[in-house]
C-alpha cells in the first residue's frame, strides 16, 4: 500500500526520532501532521520546532500541518484530530513518540517525577489512541505505531552481575517498566481494533540513537554538541509498517535495525 496522499500524525515531532520519521514519511509521499509542544527554540541543545520540521516536510513535496500539542492534555489530543480532519479530511496513521526518563531509583525517586512518568509514558498513549481511533476507522483503516525502547526488555531472574546491579541503582527501571506496559497495552489494543481495520504495532530503536533528547542531560548549554544522529532505520521501519495491510500486520513488537535487515529496507 503506497503512502502517497495518506495522512500520518506524528507526535513529539519537533526534533529527534519524531522529526526524522516525519521527514522520512514525507519523502515516501505521506502528508504529515507535525505535533509537539515546541513552537520556539529557547535552548541550543534542543534545536527544532514544529514549524521548522513542517518546512522540511514540505521540502519533500508533501503537505504539512504544524500543531502545538501537549499529549498529556486530552483537549490537545482532540484538537489534533479535529484539525487534521479539517485540513486533510482523513487520518491514515498515528505515531505516538514522546516519553520521559526520570532520575532516581526506588530510594531516591521523586513522587512528582513518577507522576510525570505516568502521565506521559502510560496515560497519554492510551488517551491518544482513544482520540484517533474513530478518525482512522472512518478513513478506511490504517495504523497506530507506539514508539518503545529496548529498556522494556527486562533482564530476567538473578542473581545479577555487578554491572547489572550498578544499572539498577542508577535508575532507569521506571522507564523500562512503562515501556513494558506500553507494549502490553499495544497488543491488547491491536486485538480490540483489528475488526476496524486498524493495525497497532510497537517500534523501538535497536540501540541508542544520539538525538538531542538522548544526550541532553550531558550536553553543555554553553558549548553544545550538535552532531546528532539521524534515526534513518526508524524512518524506514515506520514507512514499511504503514504500508502493510492493517488486519494482517498487527500486534508486533519490532526493532528498527532488525526490520531493515529482514525486509531489505
N, C-alpha and C positions, 0 to 999 in steps of 0.2 A: 504494500500500500504506500503510495507516494505521499510525502508531506506537503507537496505543492498546494498552496491555498488553504492548508489546515491552520488552525489557531491553537497555539500552545501557551499557557500561562506558566511562567517560571518565577517562583518566589525566592527571595534572597539573591536577586539577580543583578545587583549593582556592582558586584566585584567577585573575584574568586571563581569557584566552581559554577555558581549560578550564572555569572556573566559568560563564562566560557561555553556553557551549554546553550545559553540564549543565542549567542552568535553562531554556534555550530548549527543550531536548528534553522536559523535564518538562511544560512548558506545551503541548507537542504531544501529550502523552499517554503518553510513554515512562516506564518506571521506570528509575532511573539508579543505577549504581554509581559513587560519588564516590571516586576513588582518587588519593591523593597522599601525600606524607610529612608534611604539616603537620597536627599534632594540636593545636598551640598557636600563639600569635602573639607571638613574642618581639621582633619588630621592627615598629614602627608603619608603616614603609614597605611592609610586606608583609601587609596585612590579609586575613583569611580563613583558615579551616581546613576540613578535610574535614567537620567537624561543622556548621559554620555553613552551608556550601553544601548539605549534606544537609537542613537545616531549610528552606532556600529551595526545594529541590526538592519537599519535602512541602507547602510552602505553595501550590504549583501544583496540588496534588491528586494527585501521583504518589507512588510509594513510592521510598525511598532506602536505599541501603546504603553507609555510610561505611567505607572500608578504608584503613589506613595501608599504603601500598605504595611501596617503593623499586624503580623499574623496572630498575635496574641489578643487582638481585638476582633470580636465577632462581626461588628459592624463594618470593619475594614474588609473582611473576607466577603461579606455580602456585597459590598461596593465593588470589589474586584470582579465578581461575577456579573453584576448588573452593567458595569462599564464595558466589560468585554463583549457582552451580548449587544449592547447599544452600539458599539463601534464596529464589530465584525459579524454579529448575527449568529455566532456559533462559538463553541468551545470544544475542541477535539482532544486536548491533552492538558494535564496539570502536573507540575513538578513541585513537590514540597522539599525545599532545600535547607532552610535555616535551622540552626541548632546552636547550643552553647555548651561549653565545657567549663565546669566550675572548679575552683580550687578547693583543696582540703580533703581529709579523709574522715572516717566516722567520728573521731575525737575532735576534729578541728573545723569541720564544715559549718558554714553559717546558715541558719534557717532561711534567711532571705534569698540566699543563693539556691537552696533547694526549691523554694517556691518558684524562682525564675526558671529553673531546670524543668520543673513540671509544666509550667505554662507554655514554654517554647518547644520543648522536645516531645511532650506527650499530648497535652490538651490541644495545642494549636494544630498539629496534623490531623487529629480527629475532626476538629471543627472545620478545618479547611476541606477535608474530604466531604463532609456533610454539606458544605456550601456549594461544591462544584458538581455533585452527582447528577442532579436533575439537568443541569446545563449540558453536561457531556451526553447523558442519555438522550436528551431531546435533539442533539446534533447528530444522532445516529450511532452513538457509541464512541469509544476511544480509550485512552489510557490514563491512569494515575501512576506516577513514579515517586516513591518515597526514597529520599537520599539517606543512607545509613552509613555505617562505618565498621571496619574490622574490630573496633572496640566492642561491638555487640557479640563477638565470638569469645566466649569465656574460656579460661584455661582448663577447666575440669577439676577433678579431685586432687588434693595434695597427697603427701607433703610437697611444699613448693621450694624452688631454688632461692638462693639469696637474691638473685636478680628479680625474680617474681615478687618476693616479699618487699623489696625496695619499691617496686612499682605500686604495690598495694598501699604502702604507707604514704606514697607521694600523691595519691588520689587518682581520679580518673574512673574509678569503679562506677560512680554515679552516672557518668556519661554513657558508659557501656551498658549499664542497666537500662537506661532509657532507649538506647538503640535496639537492644534485645526486645523491649516492649513494643517498639515501633514495628519491628519485623513480625512479631506475633500478631499484632493488630492488622497489619497489611494483608497477611494471609487470610485472616478472618473476614476482612473487608472484601477480598477477592472472591470468597465463597458467596458473600452476601449479594454482590452486584454482578456476578457472571451473567445472569439472565437478562441484565440490562445492556449487555454487550459492552461492558466496561472491564478492562483488564487492570489489575493492580499488581505492580511489581516493585521490588526493592533493589536499589542500585547503590553500590559502595565503591569508593576508590580501593584498589588493591593495596596501595601503600600510601605513605604520606605525600601530599602534594604541597609544594611551597607556595601557598596562596597568601594574600595579605592577612586574612584572619588566622591562618595557621601559625604564622611566625610573629603575629602582632605583639604578644607579651614580651618577647625578647628582642624586638626591633626598636632601634633608637629613634626617638622622635626628632632629635636634632640632626641626625645623620642617618636617615632610614635606608635600609636595604630594599631597593625597588626591583631587584632581579627576581621576579616571581616566575613560577612555573605555570604553564597553561595546561588545564585539565583536558587534554586532547582526547584521551581514551574515554573519559566520562561523556564528552560530547558525542563521540561515535557510538557509544553504547546506548545512550539515550535515544538517538535517532533510530537505531535498529529496533529498539523496543517499541517505539511509537509507530513503526512501520508494520508491526505484526498484527494479525487478527486478534482482537482483544479476548474473545472467548476461548481461544486455543492457546494463547500465551499469557498466562496469568498466575499469580501466586508464587513467583520465582524470587529467590534470594540470589542476587547477581553481583559479580565483581567486574569492574571495568576492563582490566587487562586480560582477565580470563576470557571475557566476551570477545575482545579484539582478536585474540589468538584463535578461539574456537570458530568464529564466524568470518574470519579473514577481513576484519573491518579496517 
